[in-house]
């Protein structure tokens, strides 16, 4: 500024001097006018920013609402908005805006910074909410997966149990069929070759030959099931005397088998036939022993 005034004074003094080589008076006056105009313009440029700042000192501040006794009056809106608030800027604001002070800039930037901070807080809250929802969704999916795996395990166990039950039922069906066969054949006896013991007239004890024959018969039925020993006594003579004598000799055979070979008495059937006529007629006293067997023992061994 001082340099500019010194230049103006130099032009002014040079305009007052007169020499043959100097410029004309009119040219000196024009230079003087130019300096005055530039000075006025410079002062105007320095004064307009201050005037523009004083025009809107509280543009960002909102007026305090007043409350009446019976109703609430909404806060009045400012009739004039600043360049930063969206209105069309004035010519002075466009020209002198770079000359704004720090306080002016801070006053207009602070609402924007507050809004940015608010948006950051909202974004952080939304991020936490999304993270919480994602965590709960993952937890729900994990629980559903665990329950599905548990249900699969129960289904596999149920299938295994059903298969075992089916196998058991099949085995029971097979066993039932076998038992039905056994029950159906339990009274179906097959006769083995008959053993015959002969006694002399008046003989009341078993001979050695008779005992050997009974020992051989007892060895055949040892530790077996499903058999019956039928003992029939025959005696010469007539009437009850012959029956009694034949029964007496049959009882000798039964007693020997029970006492000496521990054959159950319920498996031995004794009957005195007397002098009953047979297909093969023989004379004298004798005892016929028949071994009857069914398939119970054979089926038991197969199982």
Phi, psi and omega in degrees: 000316179294323176297320180295319179292322178297322179294322180294318179296323180294318177294325181291315180292323179292333178287336181277336180286151181235125175212162181294331182269353183288164180286170181284164181297323182295322178293323179294321179294323178296319178296324179293319178296321179296318179295320179296318181295319179294324179295315179297318181295322179293318177296322178295321179295327179281333184273330184296320177300321178294321178294321180294324178290324181284340182293322180234067182289335183229045183291329182274348183276144179261140178291149182283125180289147178255143182245123177272176183288328185247344178207162182255127179268125180296150181299138181284138179278145179293133182288345183229130179250155185278167176303324182286345184266006171114350179285165176292127183290150177280168181295320179294324179293324179292324184280315190256010179300321179299343182269012181294149181277170179296320178298321179296314179296317180297321181296326181269336180275333184301315177301323179294317179296321176298318179294321177296317178298320178297317178296323176297318179296318178297319179297317179295320178296317178296322179296318177296321179296316179296319178297320178295316179297319179296318179296317178294323178295317178298319179296318178296319178296319179296317178296319178296321179295318179297317179295323178294318178296320178296319178295322177297318178298317178296322179295319178295317178298318179296320178296319178296317179295321178296320178295318177297319178296321178296317178296319178297318179296319178297318178295321178294322177298317178296316180295322179296318178297321178295317179296322177297321177295319180296314180297321179294331182256007186293331179255016177260095183260145176249133184274132174272169177305134184283142176255132183240129178248131180251145181234143175284158178300130181084359180284132182237003178233163180278137177280170179296323179296320179294318179296321178298320179295319178292324177296320179294321178294319180295326178295331181290331185254009181293133179058031178242164178231168176072043178222159177221138176253118180258123182245117179243125179259137178235144181212144177285159182116193183225156171070206185292333179295317179295320180295317181295320180293319179294323179290326179296317180291324177295323178295328176299318180294314180299315182298321181294316180294323182286316185281321187266334183236006175052040174279129181303139182294332181289349177267002181243124177249120184247136178213135176264116184268349182068226179254039181298140182286133177246173178294325177251103187281124175231158180251162180091183180263134180207164178229124176259126183245121180243132177260116180252129183227145172249188186265012183296315181294321179293318179293322178298321178291327178292330180283000000 
